[in-house]
Amino acid sequence: MDYLEEFPVLIIDDELHSDTAEGRASREIVKELKSDNFSVIEALTARDGVHAFLSHPHASCIIIDWELTPEAADGTLTAADVITLIRERNPKVPIFLNTEKLAISAIPLSVISRIDGYIWKLEDTPGFIAGHIKRAATNYLTDILPPFFQGLMDYVEEYRYSWHTPGHMGGVAFLKSAAGRIFYNFFGENALRADLSASVPELGSLLDHSGVVGEAERRAAEVFGADRTYFVTGGTSAANKIVWLATVTPGDVVLVDRNCHASVMHAIIMTGAVPVYLIPARNEYGIIGPIHSREFLPAVIAAKVRDCPLIEDPASQAIRMAVITNSTYDGICYNAERIEEHLWDVVPYLQFDEAWFGYARFHPLYAGRFGMHTADRVGPTVFATQSTHKVLAAFSQGSMLHFKQGRGSVDHPRFNEAFMMLTSTSPQYTIIASLDVATKMMAGHSGKFLVEEAIEEAIVFRKKMVTVAEEIQRGPFPEEDYWWFTVWQPDCIMDQEADDRLLREEAGCWLLNPHDTWHGFDGIEEGYAMLDPIKVTILTPGIRPGGSMEDRGIPASIVTKYLRESGIVVEKTGYYSFLILFTLGITKGKSGTLLAELFRFKALYDGNSPIEEVFPDLVRQHPARYAGRGLRDLCQEMHGYLRDKSIADTLRNVYATLPEPAITPAEAYRRLVRGEVAPVPASDIEGKTVAAMVVPYPPGIPVIMPGERCTPATRAIVDYLTASQEFDTLFPGFENEVHGVDVVARDGRRVYYVYCVRE
């Protein structure tokens, strides 16, 4: 254990610096620990000790003086209170009480049951006490590593000669060139020595889930509440395809959330399934809402199947699978139990795409709102695919696939054939190790408090944004400058007296209730959908409640471009909204910096600062378009264009009516591969069958799927795409992101081309 110095001993003792026998004894113990390569953190008060623990949660042992002298600033915080707080966050770290033998009888049972022993610093020698602490810390750290990561570390530290792939052989090959040496130095020796191949039997096999890999997956299943868990190194995109390849065959009818990830459509193509779509709500900001509960009614589903021209015999056609995005990109999460009840007799398999929701099991706020919730009855077999790397602590592409066995059969040997189709025979071992560590981090009490910290930070930020708006209204500003960014959230958050504990623990505070107006979705069922507090959507001025557009506005793309150039990258940008995530890695400094930059943007806007100062690169790239203009001028010009195009209404209309299914997505893809398609300008796709999914960002929902035909009833799709390409021409540097189109510059204009099937 040569990394003990990374895990300090925390000593909370108000006599550490005193010229007393107790103080001298404490300092001798510290000296002995440091001579054994332990780092020591000293705290002189209970409050100090709490802060030290919260900022050093990786402490390997904690020594607390039972006779800590309460100070006024501590608010009567006692040693017992400190122990309670530590145990709530870490039930295993060793805690020793420094006390006198005669005082033990006065220590309450509630404290005795939470500590690991006692220290009598005036009776035992400093060396003996330090050895006692070292043994406890070492035993604690021995058990702290999860199985696969422990095995990987052990293997790397043995410094074996490798005669197997990868070819860089622990990084040695990189040292044979200048560029390679820079690469080696940047990533470090351990990262490269840990890049191994499937030729290492000590680490087991991801493909047959053996050895320490299999043990790590079994532990993950326990922690995440699944019957079985698979580690996926190709992201949730691969996990989604694994689920479908294992359960769906050509011609099977499937219920699909229209707000599905592209990988689900790829899975539909690969399996040859026939999709029937469930339609989510959306509001005037283009924010993606929940699928209305009425969409799950058996009569509504039966009508969808009956009306689908791709289904030959609707009356006898069973539905094989349903897939729901939970939570949505914008943070709407469902009552998963209720959805299962709706689909109880409809499908044997139900998948929740929880790419953005892997933390839900670990906090009571989300009870019943995630796929692996505890169920007493046997309904559909439920899958949950989670991007561990997105919202927990894992390397990119690290995801998990969980399932609970229900009516639908999941036989591991057969299921594993699909797993192997989408998994490399040379998986990245560091990704596997990060999934193993992510599991360990979320196990026991620590998972709840890691998630709770993110929730708390999000609540503080949300309330601060409301406070700032109120202060601006009261401040010394001209009336035209009485504006600030709004947070999309329930009205109760607007009340500064709202109890933080209730906001943190009561799901009712975050529900989208049918009588509420803040969310902008019609027909929401009581208790059905909830806003995830850690996904914070900030609204920019320009759209009134209800969807009408104001005379003055600030498009969000200008704000987020400014933030990006200031070193702040947001998760998603809409026309008048942008999304920020408060995940496990959030810190107070991050949200404080964001607030400061939003203030600075407001000052630049209010002063109509020259664009040359705000976006110097933009002016250098497009001088004729932007030179000599101010930031407020640019915002108003862009807002004027979006207002003239009635972008809020357009966003609603473009999704209001689905295009006509002409051929299956699989057949459309077959035509694409065979070259039986042609690029068609977006303005001319009416009457054509598209061969590829077209997905504009914002809002990140397909406007048309492969095999669908654009008709006069869906003319809004054509209008939306042509308006987007016109916007790109008018505002270079702020171009739309539209997946599934080829963009060609023609006569100074950008033209969108969509691949359509040759008729």
Secondary structure, DSSP 8 states (H G I E B T S, - for coil): -TTGGGS-EEEE-TTTTSSSHHHHHHHHHHHHHHHTT--EEEESSHHHHHHHHHH-TT-SEEEEETT----GGGTS--HHHHHHHHHHH-SSS-EEEE--GGGGGGS-HHHHTT--EEE-TTTS-HHHHHHHHHHHHHHHHHTTS-HHHHHHHHHHHT-----SSSTTTTTGGGGGSHHHHHHHHHH-HHHHHT---TT-GGG--TTTT-HHHHHHHHHHHHHHT-SEEEEETTHHHHHHHHHHHHH--TT-EEEEESS--HHHHHHHHHHT-EEEEE-EEE-TT--EEEE-GGGGSHHHHHHHHHH-TT-S-GGG--EEEEEEESS-TTSEEE-HHHHHHHTTTT-SEEEEE-TT-TTGGGSGGGTT-STT---SS--SEEEEEE-HHHHSS--TT-EEEEEE--SS---HHHHHHHHHHTS-SS--HHHHHHHHHHHHHHSTHHHHHHHHHHHHHHHHHHHHHHHHHHHHHHSS--GGG----EE---GGGG-TTS-HHHHHH-GGGGB--TT--SS--SS--TTTEEE-TTEEEEE-TTB-TTS-B-SS---HHHHHHHHHHTT---SEE-SSEEEEE--TT--HHHHHHHHHHHHHHHHHHHTT-BHHHH-HHHHHHSHHHHTT-BHHHHHHHHHHHHHHTTHHHHHHHHHHS--EE-S-HHHHHHHHHHT-EEEEEGGG-BT-BBSS-BEEETTTS-SB-TTEEB-GGGHHHHHHHHHHHHHHHHSTTS--EEET-EEEEETTEEEEEEEEE--
